[in-house]
Amino acid sequence: MDPNLEDQPIAVARANISKLHNAVQLLRRVYFLTSRGTREAAVVPVDLGELIQQVGGVDSATAILKTHLAPK
């Protein structure tokens, strides 16, 4: 596992779950788990996950965050 890469193949993440956990917990990194190069899921620090739950889940958090992004 290369901790400098945001995208981590699921098989590599599974084989290195302790390293992935440490990087997320200690370095506060976000990693995307990929399958055949496509992002399938994200591993995020616990406080971010808890905030997502507090605002009503992923869909609510996504809507809130999109209102704060600059238009493209």
Buried (B, 14 or more C-beta within 10 A) or exposed (E): BEBEEEBBBEEBBEEBEEBBEEBBEEEEBEBBBBEEEEEEEEBBBEEBBEEBEEBEEEEEBEEEEEEEEEEE
